[in-house]
Amino acid sequence: MRFRTRLMLVLLTVVIVSQLATGVAFLRATQDDILAKGAQRLEVGANVLQQLLGSRGEQLRDNVAILADDFGFKSAVSTQDTETLYSVLANHGDRAKADMVLLSSLDGHVLASSHHAQNSPMPFPQLLARARQEGTAVSVVIAEGQPYEFALLPVRAPNLIGWVGMGFLINEAVTEEINALTGLEISVVNYRDNGEISYLASSHQEQLARQLMSGSGEELMKGEYSSTSQMTPDAEYLSYASPLYADDTNQTYALLQLSRNELLGAYRSLQWQLLGIVALILLFTLLVAMWSARSMSKPLIELANAARRIGQGQHITRLSIGQERSETGLLASTLLSMQEDIIQREAVLHHQSRHDLLTDLPNRISAQEDISLSIQRGEPFTLLRLAINNFRDINDTFGYALGDHLLATLANRLQHLPAPENKAYRLDGDELLLLVKQSSSSVAWRTQLFGILNQPIDLDKSPITPSLSAGETNYPEHGDSPQLLLRRADIALDMARRHRHAHQHYLEGQDEHHLRQLTLIRDLQEAVGNGELWMAYQPKVDIHTGLVHQCEALMRWRHPSLGFVPPDEFIGLAERSGNIRMLSQWMLTHVCAQIQAWQQRGYHLSVAVNLSASDVMDPQLATHLADLLKRYQLTPDQLSLEVTESAVMQDVDAAMTTLLELTQLGLRIAIDDYGTGYSSLAQIKRLPVDELKIDKSFVLALDTQQDDFTIVRSTIEMGHSLGLRLVAEGVENRASAELLSTLGCDYLQGYWIAKSMPAEELTGWLDNFAPLVLPLPALSPMRI
């Protein structure tokens, strides 16, 4: 919803709610006031009724007094002349227009009456008792279910000889008179004790009057209208009841009513007037709201459009919105100020996103952009990817702060190199890049470059001469994309560092080798699950018996697209990529399962497996091997482990801990490729090993090379002096085998005996193998 619409709706809502609240409160107060005034009118009408009845009661009293003083009447009472009494009562009643006349004896029996039988009990005992007490009595009485206003006076001659009374029926004449005087509807009604109406006189039409009295009878008899004015159940009349008479069998009320339509007539007129006023106010408010919303939203819309243009990168120089000191003017100036801040911050962020924070050299993103631009221009150029040799050792020795100082110093030197034109970048870590505006680098220029970069740098008051290696690619000779040129420069740099050269050009085919390595690393993780790996086994011959009781397990990989992958290639990649532990666990599980299978077929062989440097450092290796031996029900002498000198020498203490745990399991440990590493006899002596495997490089030409013969002989003698068994691998001919047997070597392994073969072929080979007969050693080896 637009701001203008929301603002207009808010203003209208506020006005409508306030007007409705005000109007409802005003109308309610007016209605309450009108009802209060109506209640006052009803109370006034009740007072008028009482005054009218009082006035008529006085007239009755006067007329009865005249009758009581009449001499002839007194004589008739004294003589109890019935005919005369009836005649006199009738005459006086007619002259007074009374509806009822009555003469009672002193003992309360009717002597003569227009409505009662002679000698019947006094019909109005309460009135009689009051007259005896007060001398006279005027009150409303009920005769035959009808209300009368009745006056009762004594007859004296001169003593009290009787009681005479006259009464007027409270009829429509009374209600019409009250209606004429007050404008109120009045009804006089008498209810029997069963709730039925015995008499009704009303200013209403008779049918309506009976309907109203029947609907309000219960409320009347409970006295609900007597204390205060109330609306009838149908909410048509405001009613007030004045009780006229009540005893055990009759209840008489004068019910005064005011019509709701009459009462609220002026109120309805006021409602329409108020509604008209509210409608005019709302119309006016709508116009004001539309004008206000438009005047307030217009500058905001312009500001929103300006903000959108700024977000799209457009530059706005001026916004003419309101006065400068107004809120919108302040917002406009703030928006312009924010635009300048954004421009500055974007410039900073853009610089930071394309520059290294430490050296302030352009980073990899900038390098790729500049290389792409040079390619688009078709300008030949050279990329030199530089790396600091032994940078990790520098950090470990001098600390990272001084390592950062080294990088910053080299970056500064690269930025101030002499011609040709060049630009330096920092790619990551210790790698830098130099883009040179020439097709290739000359030897003289590179000599000058390394001479500048390799100048000593003072690190913590210790001069350090940095050593750098560089990999070079040329455009367009070595590629036509930034990614390809950078990758090939990285390959060339890797070759330079491996061969410890200062400089290496990219050579054709290196990229394919690199891609092959990436493919092998990627597919190695799935090789186990896809069944591409398998184990080959190469037998070992015991010189003393000529029999085969041991073999070495060798892992093989047949790639689905690359074919056979040499172990030396994928094992090294597995170590570098962190997958070697996965391969070792698969190999150990597979070999243990194979030993169990051979054992079940009657072949009792011990198998040696090769462990990597990661395996030797694994603190869980012993636990894993113990679980495998238990799972496949193998004894420790059925499995031996071979580790290389280089693996052990990486961390002798950690290797010692692992090898001791393996020895405690009863497993035999052999040092593989002995003589090619950096171990000393003292270090070998510390390790819990059982065998030394003489590297095949010393065995292959043993029968023709005197130096190799001397090395092998001394190795066998030293090994035996330490109580170790000696295994010679790489036995290619009988002559070498006989020499090794003469020197006292314990086991022989090589192609002359058998090549490595799958497990299913090994059993057939064993069935056809004839024990070797070799010359015994000249001296028995010394055992400890």
SULPE-V323204 format. One record per helix or strand of 3 or more residues. SS is the DSSP state (a for helix, b for strand). FROM is the first residue (numbers start at 1). TO is the last residue. If there is no record, write none. Layout:
# SULPE-V323204
ss = (SS;SS)
from = (FROM;FROM)
to = (TO;TO)
This chain:
# SULPE-V323204
ss = (a;a;a;b;b;a;b;b;b;a;b;b;a;a;b;b;a;a;a;a;b;a;a;b;b;a;b;b;b;a;b;a;b;b;b;a;a;b;a;a;a;b;a;a;b;a;b;a;a;b;a;b;a)
from = (3;71;82;100;109;125;136;146;160;172;185;197;206;224;237;250;260;265;327;364;381;391;400;422;431;443;456;462;468;482;503;510;533;548;563;567;580;606;613;621;636;639;645;652;668;681;691;696;706;725;734;747;759)
to = (69;79;96;104;113;134;143;156;169;182;192;202;222;227;246;259;263;311;353;377;388;398;415;428;436;453;459;465;475;498;505;527;542;559;565;577;600;611;616;631;638;644;650;664;674;686;694;699;721;729;743;749;768)
